[in-house]
């Protein structure tokens, strides 16, 4: 089922938000330990994905050139500016905490490499491991968010399901349109590039490094283009 990982992700957000509104007593130390544990798991998941690719040079070129493009476009900065703009407008217009919780949680759960890579992996390979890992992360985050911002966090599950579901369905359509041998190579390279990005997310969660992961997103598109190009010229 192509949408399995996406549906689980949405349900995890809803369940986490319900727990956050119902149960108190999540200490800062408890939150930090759980987030570190998830960070370690995310890093290991990314490491296993990174070894899927066969073309190491393609991986390097995709990430290096993708990082240059992402930095030039300042994707991470623009995403942060967008979130800050929404928060300012909400505060200025006096919106309730419901709206604030919805916007803040939606930005957290939708904007990021795991949402894109996970949905692509679900659509291409029927492998939901990335989205299931993301579900754990989002579920715990929604507990913390809902405890302070209320029920609006629960409604963020809707854009998450629509966004990730659309990507997964589009990827599953590509599976039927691209020749099998070329598709397998494409999937391997996308998975490897996505794995490096997920490793970066793990490092961020562990607090060991602050990597601007959103600025690496163009590497996914470049991996697709390079894969098609190398196949066309017989490399």
Secondary structure, DSSP 8 states (H G I E B T S, - for coil): -TTHHHHHHHHHHHHHHHHHHH-----HHHHHHHHHHHHHHHHHHHHHHHTT-S-HHHHHHHHHHHHHHHHHHTHHHHHHHHHHHHHHHHHHTT--HHHHHHHHHHHHHHSSHHHHHHHHHHHHH---HHHHHHHHHHHHHHHHHHHHHTTHHHHHHHHHHHHHHHHHHHHHHHHHHS-HHHHHHHHHHHHHHHHHHHHHHHHHHHTS----GGGGTHHHHHHHHHHHHHHHTT-
